[in-house]
């Protein structure tokens, strides 16, 4: 089990943006590591296919290869002149809309691969799940076990987390001043909600279903959840907040969403939390220009 856990950690970190962070930000090397990540994961998959060792994680490594390849292809397309003509990166709809559309397009083959390997959508958390299940105890958050349903906890935590994000934004960015572009928020609200829905679903597939689905029958629950949470956290190194603080905060949020997803055996509870968080962040982008 220890060897399998170590292999999962190696595969997951290889598929994350950690190599990009190390090479570009920490070592200041002008090298794009993504093609090498795809090659390494491809060789791992081929090795597992040929050797059939007892710690075989072939499906997991193949899904990670698909995830990295999809993100690589999306990056290439987003930089092409014809794509930039369609989606103006200097507008909210063009910048975020184009990026999120590519995310959605490239999660489709990942979903297809998950269903091909595991047959049952429930096996890879692609059903809404049972929101009536009572949440387990989370001592450090003061949540007692078997007292509140997963659905109610998701709604309450989504509200609290989003409110905290809003207050943090107001405190650190606007300084309690009325933002200059506040009047643009109502006009952009429908697009904000649509993009938040699509983005949170797409990231749920990449950062949760693609990790937790293949690992749920391979490793302990806590290890599965932590692996997906760290993958999510590293993926938000360039988010807001960014850097190591961003990784830690996103990992904590990812851990909570992954736990909710695991316990309800579906994506809806985590989707609710992620959606409201994205809606607040996208709204902040609009009002701050």
TIVEXVEX-926856 format. One record per residue: x, y, z of N, C-alpha, C in turn. Coordinates in steps of 0.02 Angstrom, whole numbers, padded with zeros to 5 digits, always signed. Layout:
BEGIN
XYZXYZXYZ/...
This chain:
BEGIN
+00041-00060+00000+00000+00000+00000+00043+00063+00000/+00100+00062+00038+00143+00120+00040+00174+00134-00028/+00193+00080-00063+00222+00089-00130+00170+00118-00178/+00109+00093-00173+00056+00118-00217+00042+00192-00202/+00042+00211-00139+00031+00280-00121+00086+00325-00148/+00148+00301-00144+00205+00339-00169+00200+00348-00246/+00180+00294-00280+00172+00298-00353+00117+00347-00372/+00062+00346-00335+00007+00393-00348+00031+00465-00340/+00070+00477-00287+00097+00544-00275+00141+00566-00332/+00185+00522-00356+00230+00539-00411+00191+00553-00474/+00143+00510-00490+00103+00520-00551+00064+00585-00547/+00034+00599-00489-00008+00658-00482+00032+00722-00486/+00090+00725-00453+00132+00784-00457+00160+00794-00527/+00174+00739-00562+00197+00744-00631+00144+00775-00675/+00081+00758-00662+00026+00784-00703+00004+00854-00683/+00025+00878-00624+00006+00944-00601+00047+00997-00636/+00034+01061-00619+00074+01115-00648+00136+01129-00606/+00152+01085-00559+00212+01095-00518+00275+01099-00560/+00286+01056-00611+00346+01064-00653+00350+01132-00686/+00293+01159-00707+00292+01226-00738+00311+01279-00687/+00284+01273-00626+00299+01321-00573+00374+01321-00557/+00403+01261-00551+00473+01254-00533+00518+01282-00587/+00505+01264-00650+00549+01284-00704+00542+01358-00721/+00480+01382-00725+00470+01451-00748+00477+01503-00692/+00449+01489-00634+00448+01539-00581+00508+01532-00534/+00525+01472-00515+00578+01462-00465+00647+01459-00496/+00654+01428-00555+00719+01422-00587+00728+01470-00646/+00674+01504-00664+00675+01553-00719+00703+01523-00783/+00682+01462-00798+00704+01428-00859+00650+01434-00913/+00670+01452-00972+00622+01461-01026+00604+01395-01060/+00582+01346-01022+00566+01280-01049+00494+01264-01032/+00457+01240-01082+00389+01218-01070+00391+01143-01053/+00376+01124-00991+00383+01054-00971+00325+01010-00991/+00271+01039-01017+00210+00999-01028+00222+00942-01078/+00255+00953-01135+00268+00896-01180+00306+00839-01146/+00353+00857-01102+00391+00806-01066+00346+00771-01014/+00300+00807-00984+00252+00776-00937+00210+00724-00974/+00187+00742-01033+00146+00696-01072+00186+00634-01090/+00249+00645-01111+00292+00588-01128+00304+00542-01068/+00319+00572-01011+00333+00533-00951+00272+00492-00931/+00214+00523-00929+00152+00487-00911+00136+00434-00963/+00150+00448-01027+00139+00398-01079+00184+00338-01070/+00247+00350-01053+00294+00294-01041+00274+00254-00979/+00249+00289-00928+00225+00254-00868+00167+00208-00885/+00121+00233-00926+00064+00193-00946+00086+00132-00987/+00133+00144-01033+00158+00089-01074+00193+00037-01031/+00233+00059-00983+00269+00013-00939+00219-00030-00899/+00168+00002-00873+00118-00035-00834+00081-00085-00878/+00067-00064-00939+00032-00109-00985+00073-00171-01001/+00138-00163-01007+00182-00218-01027+00202-00262-00967/+00211-00232-00909+00237-00270-00852+00182-00301-00809/+00124-00268-00806+00069-00292-00765+00091-00303-00692/+00127-00254-00664+00150-00262-00595+00092-00259-00546/+00104-00282-00485+00049-00288-00437+00024-00221-00411/+00062-00168-00423+00040-00102-00405+00014-00064-00466/-00016-00100-00512-00036-00071-00576-00087-00015-00566/-00070+00042-00593-00115+00101-00593-00123+00126-00664/-00131+00079-00710-00132+00095-00781-00188+00145-00798/-00249+00132-00775-00304+00176-00791-00292+00246-00765/-00265+00251-00705-00252+00316-00675-00200+00355-00715/-00146+00322-00734-00094+00357-00772-00118+00377-00841/-00162+00336-00872-00189+00353-00937-00237+00413-00932/-00276+00416-00879-00321+00472-00869-00281+00536-00856/-00228+00531-00816-00185+00589-00805-00153+00613-00870/-00133+00566-00912-00104+00584-00977-00155+00622-01018/-00218+00600-01016-00271+00634-01053-00283+00704-01025/-00280+00711-00959-00291+00777-00928-00236+00826-00949/-00173+00805-00945-00118+00850-00963-00120+00866-01038/-00135+00816-01079-00139+00827-01151-00195+00876-01168/-00252+00869-01135-00309+00914-01147-00291+00985-01129/-00258+00995-01072-00239+01062-01051-00186+01091-01098/-00141+01049-01123-00090+01071-01170-00121+01094-01236/-00169+01055-01261-00202+01072-01324-00244+01136-01316/-00277+01143-01259-00316+01203-01246-00271+01265-01246/-00211+01258-01216-00164+01314-01215-00140+01333-01284/-00128+01283-01327-00106+01297-01395-00160+01335-01434/-00222+01310-01428-00278+01341-01465-00290+01412-01441/-00285+01423-01375-00299+01490-01348-00249+01542-01372/-00190+01520-01395-00138+01567-01418-00139+01578-01493/-00182+01543-01529-00184+01551-01602-00218+01617-01621/-00197+01648-01676-00227+01711-01697-00302+01707-01710/-00324+01651-01740-00396+01647-01756-00438+01641-01693/-00412+01608-01641-00449+01604-01578-00451+01673-01544/-00396+01710-01547-00394+01776-01516-00437+01826-01554/-00448+01814-01618-00494+01857-01655-00566+01846-01633/-00582+01784-01615-00650+01769-01593-00661+01792-01522/-00612+01779-01479-00618+01795-01408-00567+01848-01389/-00592+01909-01378-00549+01965-01359-00527+01958-01287/-00462+01948-01277-00437+01936-01209-00440+01998-01165/-00456+02056-01195-00460+02117-01156-00530+02132-01131/-00576+02086-01142-00643+02091-01114-00656+02032-01068/-00702+02041-01021-00718+01987-00974-00745+01926-01011/-00795+01938-01054-00826+01881-01090-00776+01846-01135/-00735+01885-01170-00687+01855-01215-00633+01817-01179/-00606+01846-01126-00551+01815-01089-00575+01753-01051/-00622+01764-01006-00646+01708-00965-00690+01660-01006/-00732+01688-01050-00776+01646-01090-00738+01599-01135/-00686+01625-01169-00646+01583-01213-00609+01529-01175/-00579+01548-01119-00542+01499-01079-00587+01444-01052/-00646+01463-01027-00691+01414-00998-00722+01370-01052/-00735+01398-01111-00760+01358-01166-00710+01303-01184/-00646+01320-01187-00595+01270-01202-00592+01217-01147/-00598+01238-01085-00599+01190-01030-00655+01140-01040/-00714+01165-01056-00772+01121-01064-00764+01073-01123/-00739+01099-01178-00729+01057-01237-00682+00999-01221/-00628+01014-01185-00577+00963-01174-00590+00919-01113/-00643+00933-01074-00661+00884-01023-00705+00829-01052/-00733+00840-01111-00776+00789-01141-00739+00724-01154/-00679+00725-01185-00642+00662-01193-00621+00631-01127/-00609+00672-01075-00592+00646-01009-00651+00609-00979/-00710+00639-00985-00771+00606-00961-00782+00540-00999/-00772+00542-01065-00781+00481-01105-00733+00427-01083/-00671+00445-01068-00621+00397-01046-00638+00368-00978/-00662+00409-00932-00683+00385-00866-00740+00335-00872/-00789+00351-00914-00846+00306-00922-00826+00242-00960/-00778+00248-01005-00754+00189-01041-00719+00140-00993/-00679+00167-00948-00640+00126-00902-00683+00098-00845/-00730+00139-00820-00765+00120-00759-00839+00107-00768/-00865+00118-00828-00934+00101-00847-00986+00140-00809/-00984+00138-00744-01036+00170-00703-01018+00243-00688/-01063+00291-00705-01050+00361-00687-01041+00371-00612/-01077+00331-00572-01071+00338-00500-01002+00320-00475/-00970+00273-00509-00903+00251-00488-00852+00307-00492/-00862+00355-00538-00815+00410-00547-00848+00477-00528/-00898+00474-00485-00930+00534-00457-00960+00579-00511/-00990+00550-00562-01022+00589-00615-01098+00586-00610/-01124+00571-00551-01195+00577-00536-01203+00631-00482/-01265+00653-00472-01274+00708-00424-01260+00687-00353/-01266+00623-00338-01252+00598-00271-01313+00603-00226/-01306+00577-00166-01360+00576-00117-01348+00632-00067/-01384+00688-00075-01374+00746-00031-01407+00737+00037/-01445+00683+00046-01477+00671+00111-01431+00633+00159/-01374+00611+00135-01326+00576+00177-01300+00624+00231/-01295+00600+00293-01270+00641+00348-01194+00647+00343/-01171+00708+00350-01099+00721+00346-01062+00692+00406/-01002+00669+00394-00960+00644+00448-00928+00701+00487/-00900+00686+00544-00873+00737+00589-00810+00769+00559/-00806+00836+00564-00746+00873+00547-00730+00916+00608/-00689+00889+00651-00677+00920+00716-00649+00990+00712/-00600+01002+00669-00568+01068+00667-00613+01122+00639/-00670+01102+00609-00719+01151+00586-00780+01154+00631/-00779+01113+00684-00835+01113+00730-00898+01079+00703/-00890+01036+00654-00947+01001+00624-00952+00932+00656/-01007+00920+00691-01018+00856+00723-01043+00805+00673/-01027+00742+00685-01046+00689+00639-01120+00671+00644/-01149+00654+00587-01219+00630+00583-01270+00680+00610/-01255+00745+00600-01302+00796+00624-01333+00837+00567/-01298+00842+00511-01320+00884+00456-01311+00846+00390/-01358+00855+00344-01354+00820+00280-01300+00852+00236/-01276+00813+00188-01226+00838+00142-01251+00897+00101/-01315+00895+00081-01343+00949+00042-01347+01014+00081/-01371+01011+00143-01376+01071+00183-01306+01099+00200/-01261+01054+00215-01192+01076+00230-01161+01111+00170/-01175+01084+00110-01148+01114+00049-01174+01185+00040/-01239+01195+00051-01268+01262+00043-01241+01311+00094/-01239+01289+00157-01215+01333+00210-01141+01351+00200/-01100+01300+00186-01029+01313+00177-01016+01354+00114/-01056+01343+00061-01048+01383+00000-01061+01457+00015/-01112+01470+00054-01128+01540+00072-01072+01570+00115/-01049+01533+00165-00998+01559+00210-00931+01569+00173/-00911+01521+00132-00847+01526+00096-00850+01584+00047/-00905+01590+00010-00912+01644-00038-00915+01712-00004/-00948+01716+00053-00950+01779+00091-00881+01798+00115/-00843+01749+00138-00775+01762+00159-00731+01787+00102/-00739+01757+00044-00702+01778-00015-00720+01850-00033/-00784+01867-00031-00806+01935-00046-00777+01985+00003/-00779+01969+00067-00753+02015+00118-00677+02024+00111/-00642+01969+00095-00570+01973+00085-00553+02017+00025/-00593+02012-00028-00583+02052-00088-00594+02126-00072/-00648+02140-00038-00663+02209-00019-00609+02239+00024/-00585+02200+00072-00535+02224+00119-00467+02236+00086/-00446+02189+00044-00378+02192+00017-00372+02230-00049/-00427+02235-00086-00423+02265-00153-00456+02334-00155/-00518+02338-00134-00555+02401-00141-00545+02447-00081/-00524+02419-00024-00515+02461+00035-00579+02492+00059/-00635+02456+00051-00702+02478+00072-00727+02538+00031/-00694+02552-00025-00720+02603-00070-00767+02572-00120/-00813+02611-00145-00860+02586-00196-00821+02575-00261/-00821+02514-00289-00783+02501-00350-00808+02544-00408/-00762+02562-00452-00778+02606-00508-00826+02575-00558/-00825+02509-00564-00864+02475-00615-00924+02437-00586/-00948+02459-00528-01002+02424-00495-01065+02420-00538/-01077+02473-00578-01138+02474-00619-01137+02422-00674/-01079+02393-00689-01074+02342-00742-01095+02273-00718/-01100+02265-00652-01115+02198-00625-01183+02172-00646/-01238+02210-00641-01303+02183-00662-01305+02164-00736/-01271+02203-00778-01270+02188-00850-01234+02123-00865/-01183+02108-00826-01142+02048-00838-01163+01988-00796/-01212+01997-00752-01230+01944-00706-01250+01879-00740/-01292+01880-00794-01309+01816-00827-01247+01780-00853/-01200+01817-00883-01139+01785-00909-01096+01760-00851/-01093+01797-00796-01055+01775-00738-01082+01708-00713/-01147+01702-00706-01177+01641-00680-01166+01581-00728/-01172+01593-00792-01162+01540-00841-01089+01516-00839/-01042+01563-00840-00971+01545-00840-00952+01511-00774/-00981+01534-00719-00966+01503-00654-00992+01431-00652/-01051+01419-00680-01078+01351-00683-01034+01305-00724/-01015+01328-00784-00975+01286-00829-00905+01276-00802/-00874+01329-00776-00806+01323-00751-00802+01277-00690/-00849+01284-00644-00848+01242-00584-00861+01169-00601/-00904+01156-00650-00915+01087-00671-00852+01058-00705/-00822+01097-00749-00764+01074-00786-00705+01059-00739/-00694+01104-00691-00639+01093-00644-00656+01035-00596/-00720+01025-00584-00740+00968-00542-00721+00902-00575/-00728+00899-00642-00709+00838-00678-00634+00828-00675/-00596+00881-00690-00523+00876-00694-00491+00865-00626/-00512+00905-00576-00478+00904-00512-00508+00856-00461/-00568+00830-00474-00598+00785-00426-00616+00717-00457/-00660+00717-00506-00681+00653-00535-00623+00614-00565/-00578+00649-00601-00522+00615-00635-00471+00589-00585/-00471+00615-00525-00424+00592-00474-00457+00542-00427/-00513+00562-00399-00546+00520-00348-00578+00458-00377/-00605+00462-00438-00637+00404-00468-00590+00345-00475/-00533+00354-00509-00486+00298-00517-00454+00274-00452/-00451+00317-00401-00414+00299-00340-00459+00273-00284/-00524+00281-00290-00568+00266-00233-00564+00193-00210/-00550+00147-00257-00543+00077-00238-00471+00054-00233/-00425+00103-00238-00354+00086-00235-00321+00106-00169/-00344+00163-00141-00313+00190-00081-00365+00207-00028/-00342+00222+00032-00387+00241+00086-00423+00307+00069/-00480+00316+00099-00521+00375+00087-00481+00439+00099/-00447+00444+00155-00412+00506+00172-00356+00521+00123/-00323+00469+00098-00269+00479+00049-00297+00502-00018/-00353+00472-00038-00385+00492-00101-00406+00565-00099/-00438+00585-00044-00461+00654-00037-00403+00703-00036/-00350+00686+00002-00292+00730+00007-00257+00737-00060/-00252+00683-00098-00219+00684-00164-00256+00732-00210/-00322+00726-00213-00361+00770-00256-00358+00842-00233/-00358+00853-00167-00355+00921-00139-00289+00955-00157/-00233+00919-00151-00168+00948-00168-00163+00962-00242/-00190+00918-00284-00190+00928-00356-00229+00992-00373/-00285+01001-00340-00326+01062-00349-00288+01123-00325/-00255+01118-00268-00219+01175-00240-00162+01197-00285/-00122+01150-00308-00066+01167-00352-00091+01199-00417/-00148+01174-00441-00177+01201-00502-00198+01273-00497/-00203+01299-00436-00224+01369-00426-00166+01412-00402/-00105+01392-00417-00046+01432-00398-00048+01501-00429/-00075+01506-00490-00080+01570-00525-00148+01603-00516/-00186+01581-00467-00252+01608-00456-00250+01669-00410/-00306+01681-00376-00310+01738-00330-00338+01712-00263/-00297+01713-00210-00227+01735-00207-00181+01685-00241/-00123+01709-00260-00076+01667-00298-00019+01644-00253/+00026+01606-00283+00085+01583-00246+00071+01528-00196/+00115+01521-00148+00109+01468-00098+00047+01477-00055/+00029+01540-00041-00033+01552-00003-00093+01527-00042/-00092+01540-00107-00146+01516-00150-00152+01441-00150/-00094+01406-00151-00095+01333-00149-00125+01308-00085/-00104+01337-00029-00130+01314+00036-00204+01326+00042/-00227+01386+00025-00298+01403+00031-00341+01361-00016/-00317+01353-00078-00354+01313-00126-00355+01239-00107/-00300+01215-00077-00298+01145-00055-00348+01133+00001/-00354+01181+00047-00403+01174+00101-00474+01173+00073/-00488+01219+00027-00554+01219-00005-00565+01155-00044/-00512+01133-00080-00518+01070-00118-00530+01011-00073/-00497+01009-00015-00507+00954+00032-00580+00951+00055/-00609+01009+00070-00678+01011+00094-00725+00988+00039/-00714+01011-00023-00758+00992-00078-00750+00917-00095/-00689+00893-00093-00677+00822-00108-00709+00777-00055/-00705+00798+00007-00736+00760+00061-00812+00757+00052/-00841+00814+00035-00913+00818+00023-00933+00773-00035/-00892+00774-00087-00905+00734-00147-00900+00660-00131/-00850+00641-00093-00838+00571-00075-00896+00544-00034/-00919+00584+00015-00970+00560+00061-01039+00555+00028/-01054+00603-00017-01119+00600-00052-01116+00556-00114/-01056+00536-00134-01045+00493-00193-01072+00526-00257/-01061+00591-00262-01082+00627-00322-01052+00696-00323/-01062+00731-00380-01027+00794-00390-01067+00855-00368/-01133+00848-00354-01175+00907-00345-01156+00949-00285/-01142+00918-00228-01126+00956-00167-01063+00999-00178/-01011+00970-00207-00950+01007-00221-00962+01060-00275/-01004+01044-00323-01019+01091-00377-01052+01154-00349/-01098+01146-00302-01131+01203-00271-01080+01250-00239/-01034+01221-00200-00983+01261-00166-00938+01296-00216/-00915+01259-00265-00869+01286-00315-00903+01339-00357/-00966+01328-00376-01003+01376-00417-01009+01444-00382/-01030+01443-00319-01039+01506-00283-00972+01543-00274/-00920+01505-00262-00853+01535-00256-00833+01569-00322/-00843+01534-00378-00826+01562-00443-00869+01623-00459/-00932+01621-00442-00977+01677-00455-00952+01740-00419/-00929+01733-00357-00903+01790-00319-00838+01816-00351/-00794+01770-00370-00731+01790-00399-00741+01826-00466/-00785+01799-00509-00798+01829-00573-00832+01898-00565/-00875+01903-00515-00907+01968-00501-00855+02019-00479/-00807+01997-00439-00753+02042-00417-00712+02066-00476/-00699+02022-00524-00661+02041-00583-00698+02096-00621/-00764+02090-00626-00804+02139-00663-00802+02207-00628/-00818+02209-00564-00823+02273-00529-00756+02308-00520/-00701+02270-00524-00635+02300-00518-00604+02316-00586/-00643+02304-00639-00620+02322-00706-00567+02276-00733/
